[in-house]
Amino acid sequence: MNAAAFRRGDAITRLENYAPVIVEHLALVAWFPTHTANNHWQAELRGFLGALKRYDSAKSGRHNFTKEIVIMTLMDMIRTEDERDYVLIGVESHGGSVPSEPDWDLVYKSIEDFALKLVK
């Protein structure tokens, strides 16, 4: 079965649509590594990776995503305080008690790791 090929714009749009939920799950996994739902969150992230890998197949024969595009798109979800608040609300909605001082550096590292997994 041949894999479908996608226009870069369509692939980027899909990444942008998934980005808030991806960042939310990356934060959950980073901040709560021993939580009972951690395996579930990681499974959801693997699902997003699988879906986005399909969108990485470009019509031009090249890849639609680069590490830089993925990192930039995901980092856009946590650049401002309002955007970070959105992520914190999402974390709370998953039953996580938001840390009093969220370690955003852990989330940045998780974003980089996710981007590397997507483009390798």
Backbone hydrogen bonds in HBPLUS format (Angstrom, degrees):
<---DONOR---> <-ACCEPTOR-->    atom                        ^
c    i                          cat <-CA-CA->   ^        H-A-AA   ^      H-
h    n   atom  resd res      DA  || num        DHA   H-A  angle D-A-AA Bond
n    s   type  num  typ     dist DA aas  dist angle  dist       angle   num
A0006-PHE N   A0057-SER O   2.72 MM  51  6.06 165.5  1.74 154.4 156.7     1
A0059-LYS N   A0006-PHE O   3.23 MM  53  5.45 135.3  2.44 125.8 124.7     2
A0011-ALA N   A0007-ARG O   3.04 MM   4  6.37 157.6  2.09 153.5 160.3     3
A0012-ILE N   A0008-ARG O   2.83 MM   4  6.07 162.5  1.86 159.4 163.9     4
A0013-THR N   A0009-GLY O   2.96 MM   4  6.09 155.6  2.02 142.5 149.5     5
A0014-ARG N   A0010-ASP O   3.02 MM   4  6.26 154.8  2.08 143.7 150.1     6
A0015-LEU N   A0011-ALA O   2.96 MM   4  6.28 157.8  2.01 148.5 154.5     7
A0016-GLU N   A0012-ILE O   2.84 MM   4  6.10 161.3  1.87 153.2 158.2     8
A0017-ASN N   A0013-THR O   2.90 MM   4  6.14 148.5  2.00 145.8 154.6     9
A0018-TYR N   A0014-ARG O   3.00 MM   4  6.27 152.1  2.08 149.4 156.3    10
A0019-ALA N   A0015-LEU O   2.86 MM   4  5.85 135.6  2.06 146.5 159.3    11
A0021-VAL N   A0018-TYR O   3.09 MM   3  5.73 117.8  2.50 119.9 133.3    12
A0022-ILE N   A0018-TYR O   2.98 MM   4  6.07 159.7  2.02 156.6 161.8    13
A0023-VAL N   A0019-ALA O   2.92 MM   4  6.04 173.9  1.92 163.0 163.3    14
A0024-GLU N   A0020-PRO O   3.05 MM   4  6.16 155.5  2.11 140.6 148.0    15
A0025-HIS N   A0021-VAL O   3.00 MM   4  6.20 159.6  2.04 146.2 150.8    16
A0026-LEU N   A0022-ILE O   2.83 MM   4  6.11 152.5  1.90 151.8 160.7    17
A0027-ALA N   A0023-VAL O   2.89 MM   4  6.09 156.1  1.94 149.2 155.0    18
A0028-LEU N   A0024-GLU O   3.00 MM   4  6.30 157.4  2.05 145.6 152.0    19
A0029-VAL N   A0025-HIS O   2.98 MM   4  6.17 169.3  1.99 151.5 153.4    20
A0030-ALA N   A0026-LEU O   2.93 MM   4  6.03 157.4  1.99 145.1 152.0    21
A0031-TRP N   A0027-ALA O   2.83 MM   4  5.86 166.3  1.84 156.4 159.7    22
A0032-PHE N   A0028-LEU O   2.91 MM   4  5.68 147.0  2.02 145.5 153.3    23
A0035-HIS N   A0032-PHE O   3.17 MM   3  5.35 168.1  2.18 113.3 116.7    24
A0038-ASN N   A0035-HIS O   3.03 MM   3  5.31 165.3  2.05 115.0 118.2    25
A0040-HIS N   A0037-ALA O   3.02 MM   3  5.21 117.7  2.42 102.3 117.7    26
A0041-TRP N   A0037-ALA O   2.96 MM   4  6.32 161.0  2.00 159.1 164.7    27
A0042-GLN N   A0038-ASN O   2.89 MM   4  6.14 161.0  1.93 154.1 159.3    28
A0043-ALA N   A0039-ASN O   2.92 MM   4  6.10 147.2  2.02 140.8 150.1    29
A0044-GLU N   A0040-HIS O   2.96 MM   4  6.32 151.2  2.05 149.6 157.3    30
A0045-LEU N   A0041-TRP O   3.00 MM   4  6.35 154.5  2.07 146.9 153.8    31
A0046-ARG N   A0042-GLN O   2.92 MM   4  6.20 154.0  1.99 147.0 154.0    32
A0047-GLY N   A0043-ALA O   2.97 MM   4  6.23 146.0  2.08 141.6 151.1    33
A0048-PHE N   A0044-GLU O   2.96 MM   4  6.36 152.6  2.04 149.3 156.1    34
A0049-LEU N   A0045-LEU O   2.88 MM   4  6.18 157.5  1.94 149.4 156.1    35
A0050-GLY N   A0046-ARG O   2.91 MM   4  6.14 159.7  1.96 147.1 152.2    36
A0051-ALA N   A0047-GLY O   2.99 MM   4  6.24 162.1  2.02 149.6 154.1    37
A0052-LEU N   A0048-PHE O   2.88 MM   4  6.03 168.0  1.89 153.9 157.5    38
A0053-LYS N   A0049-LEU O   2.82 MM   4  5.95 148.9  1.92 149.1 157.8    39
A0054-ARG N   A0050-GLY O   3.30 MM   4  6.57 145.7  2.42 140.1 147.6    40
A0054-ARG N   A0051-ALA O   3.16 MM   3  5.37 126.6  2.46  98.0 111.0    41
A0055-TYR N   A0051-ALA O   3.31 MM   4  6.74 147.3  2.42 139.9 148.7    42
A0055-TYR N   A0052-LEU O   3.03 MM   3  4.92 115.7  2.46  91.5 107.5    43
A0056-ASP N   A0052-LEU O   2.97 MM   4  6.22 117.3  2.38 137.8 154.5    44
A0056-ASP N   A0053-LYS O   3.16 MM   3  4.95 143.2  2.30  91.4 102.3    45
A0057-SER N   A0054-ARG O   3.48 MM   3  6.03 168.2  2.50 111.0 114.2    46
A0064-ASN N   A0056-ASP O   2.89 MM   8  4.73 150.9  1.98 124.1 132.5    47
A0058-ALA N   A0062-ARG O   3.08 MM   4  5.41 141.4  2.24 166.1 168.5    48
A0061-GLY N   A0058-ALA O   3.13 MM   3  5.36 162.2  2.17 107.4 112.3    49
A0070-VAL N   A0066-THR O   3.08 MM   4  6.35 167.7  2.10 159.6 162.0    50
A0071-ILE N   A0067-LYS O   2.93 MM   4  6.11 170.6  1.93 155.5 158.5    51
A0072-MET N   A0068-GLU O   2.90 MM   4  5.94 168.5  1.91 148.8 152.7    52
A0073-THR N   A0069-ILE O   2.98 MM   4  6.05 162.4  2.01 146.4 151.5    53
A0074-LEU N   A0070-VAL O   2.97 MM   4  6.14 165.7  1.99 155.3 159.0    54
A0075-MET N   A0071-ILE O   2.79 MM   4  5.85 161.6  1.82 156.4 162.3    55
A0076-ASP N   A0072-MET O   3.03 MM   4  6.12 138.7  2.21 140.0 149.7    56
A0077-MET N   A0074-LEU O   3.06 MM   3  5.56 156.1  2.12 110.5 117.8    57
A0078-ILE N   A0075-MET O   2.95 MM   3  5.52 166.7  1.97 119.2 123.7    58
A0084-ARG N   A0080-THR O   2.94 MM   4  6.22 155.8  2.00 148.9 156.2    59
A0085-ASP N   A0081-GLU O   2.80 MM   4  6.04 151.3  1.88 148.3 156.6    60
A0086-TYR N   A0082-ASP O   3.08 MM   4  6.39 147.6  2.19 142.0 150.0    61
A0087-VAL N   A0083-GLU O   3.22 MM   4  6.61 151.1  2.30 143.6 150.2    62
A0088-LEU N   A0084-ARG O   2.88 MM   4  6.22 159.5  1.93 152.4 158.6    63
A0089-ILE N   A0085-ASP O   2.87 MM   4  6.12 154.3  1.93 151.6 157.9    64
A0090-GLY N   A0086-TYR O   3.08 MM   4  6.33 154.7  2.14 141.9 148.8    65
A0091-VAL N   A0087-VAL O   2.87 MM   4  6.20 152.1  1.94 151.6 159.7    66
A0092-GLU N   A0088-LEU O   2.95 MM   4  6.22 161.4  1.99 148.1 152.8    67
A0093-SER N   A0089-ILE O   2.90 MM   4  6.17 146.2  2.02 144.2 154.2    68
A0094-HIS N   A0091-VAL O   3.08 MM   3  5.32 146.7  2.19 103.5 113.5    69
A0096-GLY N   A0091-VAL O   3.21 MM   5  5.55 149.6  2.31 152.8 144.6    70
A0095-GLY N   A0092-GLU O   2.92 MM   3  5.18 156.4  1.98 114.1 116.8    71
A0106-LEU N   A0103-ASP O   3.14 MM   3  5.68 137.2  2.34 108.8 118.1    72
A0107-VAL N   A0104-TRP O   3.03 MM   3  4.98 116.9  2.44  93.0 108.7    73
A0108-TYR N   A0104-TRP O   2.85 MM   4  6.21 156.4  1.90 153.1 159.9    74
A0109-LYS N   A0105-ASP O   2.98 MM   4  6.20 161.6  2.01 147.5 151.7    75
A0110-SER N   A0106-LEU O   2.94 MM   4  6.16 151.8  2.02 140.4 148.8    76
A0111-ILE N   A0107-VAL O   2.85 MM   4  6.11 149.4  1.94 150.2 158.4    77
A0112-GLU N   A0108-TYR O   3.04 MM   4  6.39 158.9  2.08 149.7 154.8    78
A0113-ASP N   A0109-LYS O   2.95 MM   4  6.23 160.0  1.99 149.8 155.4    79
A0114-PHE N   A0110-SER O   2.88 MM   4  6.05 158.3  1.93 146.9 152.9    80
A0115-ALA N   A0111-ILE O   2.91 MM   4  6.15 161.8  1.94 152.2 157.0    81
A0116-LEU N   A0112-GLU O   3.00 MM   4  6.26 157.7  2.05 149.3 155.0    82
A0117-LYS N   A0113-ASP O   3.00 MM   4  6.28 156.2  2.06 148.7 155.0    83
A0118-LEU N   A0114-PHE O   2.99 MM   4  6.24 149.9  2.08 148.5 157.0    84
A0119-VAL N   A0115-ALA O   3.11 MM   4  6.35 157.6  2.16 153.0 157.3    85
A0120-LYS N   A0116-LEU O   3.12 MM   4  6.02 126.2  2.42 143.4 154.1    86
